[in-house]
Amino acid sequence: MNNFGLNIWSNKNFVIEDGLIKLNYKSMPSLLEITEKIRSNNVRGPMLLRFPHLIRRQIRTLYSYFDKAIKNNKYEGSFNAVFPLKVNQFPHAVEAIMSQGKKFNYGLEAGSKAELILAMSQTNLGANITVNGFKDKEMITLGFIAAQSGHNITLTIEGLGELETIIEVAKECNLKIPNIGIRVRLHSAGSGIWAKSGGMDAKFGLTSTEIIEAITLLSQEDMLNNLTMIHFHIGSQMSDIAPLKRALREAGNIYAELRKMGAKELNNINIGGGLAVEYDQHTPSTSRNYSIDEFSSSVVFLLAEIMNAKKVKHPNIFTESGRFIVASHALLITPVLELFSQDYQEKLLNFKEVNPPILQELIELNKLLSNQNCIEYLHDALDHMESLLTLFDLGYIDLQDRSNAEILVHNIIKKALYLKSANPTDELEQLQVKLQERYLINASIFQSLPDYWGLDQHFPVMPIHHLNSTPLRAASLWDITCDSDGEIGFNPEKPLYLHDINLDEEEYFLGFFNVGAYQETLGMNHNLFTHPSEYTIKIDDEGYKIINEVESKSILDILESIGYDKNEILEKLKNDLIMSDFIAEKEKDDTLAKLETFVEQNGYLRTTN
């Protein structure tokens, strides 16, 4: 996997050239160049990079494939899309979504009062706003205010009680009534981790009986013409397209039946989200069994088939595929702070004038190792190591001899791996796994990759440089949290191999890709590590610009965000230092200055240059 599965997950957004990973767009800057430019301003810790052009590409791709399917199937409805704010509410992500989607009239979906306020403030007038999730009277009234303000808003009811509240608000005020949608509870369920979003035991939606009751109630209140949409969602990150096809047949027939029951303004079917993103780097475990072409063609063809058979008007198609739109636009860059096997560097060897005979043999094996003899010498080294450990336990060699032996054997194994890298034996591959290297990354998995910790969702990870050399170290990644779950362990079925780098001489940066969906909104401040510093990168034909710089919260600011008074904390720390008898007066000013500097920095480690 020398290209780290780039051909599987990157959608040609990145390419490898001259040992570097580069943006496959216009001036094609490298990630290392961008990283070093940002770090030249004394930025330390992890950084989140946003690339708005990748959002534009995804929006354009989604619309173009649906437009093609509509044309090929002579479909009479239109295609529309909204972005679910729960996927990423961060300001510069939403700003990029709205600016890049403006020409497509791309809208927003809200699932809470705060998200609805955000949608009302950020959506271009005329673009669609859909509102899902449970609602109270205040939230429904906000929907009326949005409609009165000129927004094209649809309130999707999740139960009959919400419809009754809509009718109540309509009677109490003179505001414009928003469009009404009905979320239908389908028998069809989805696939994958989030399959429980669909099916008869799903959290949301009206049953057939409740749908009929809703139609009756709307008719009685002379509001049936406000019903414009039915909505369903069978789960995020759909791995299999077959459940979607079943759901489309079911929802399509419900739509046709409701039209025949008098819902003449019912013109829209919202198929929810679920369009999967490829996260995996290994072909045997790819995330979906369909293409965007098949997805769009299946949706349009099946709906056209049902409507033609029932002689019903083709509905406009809505999607809420947020993950597909934003996952690829953001990536996490983090430096490696430590390689735990660096204790085995040859420079740490400390031989005696006279060494034990078996240790002397290891010295010769290490010196004379070659491509022709490396397997034989490797076997000898492993045997000698067992003998030396026995001699140590019996007290015949001391700790320095043992240390020298461990360093020599470790280096013999590493050299054998390099010598046979083009044609490794099964034995060497097993040794690679046993000799896992632990890479300590300056990041928090809980903060920046919560779906890995919570759902075992893997993300593409690779170095952003040294890509012209073969990585041979089986890698486990440890984060800097004080928690043993903060680890991405080596998985032989999905192996990650990284480079053997001397961190005393150079830095080594890893990139975690496709982190733009959910990871920021779900990230937790475990150990009080906060959101990484973030930067938006705008690329043109001449180069790139770094804009929208948002620094990671300082230590004092993160403490204040959970309820502490930062001024009170700082004052207490300073007073304790001033009153201390353990520090000379001439050193107090310098120590106070250091203290104030440290608490105004973010909490990530600053051990790299």
Beta strands, then each sheet from edge to edge (+ up, - down):
strand 1: 14-17
strand 2: 20-23
strand 3: 47-50
strand 4: 79-84
strand 5: 107-110
strand 6: 128-131
strand 7: 152-157
strand 8: 179-183
strand 9: 227-231
strand 10: 268-270
strand 11: 316-319
strand 12: 330-339
strand 13: 437-441
strand 14: 461-463
strand 15: 473-478
strand 16: 487-488
strand 17: 497-498
strand 18: 509-512
strand 19: 533-539
strand 20: 544-550
sheet 1: 1+ 2-
sheet 2: 14+ 18- 12+ 3- 19- 20+
sheet 3: 4+ 5+ 6+ 7+ 8+ 9+ 10+ 11+ 4+
sheet 4: 14+ 18- 12+ 13- 15- 16+
sheet 5: 14+ 18- 12+ 13- 15- 17+
end
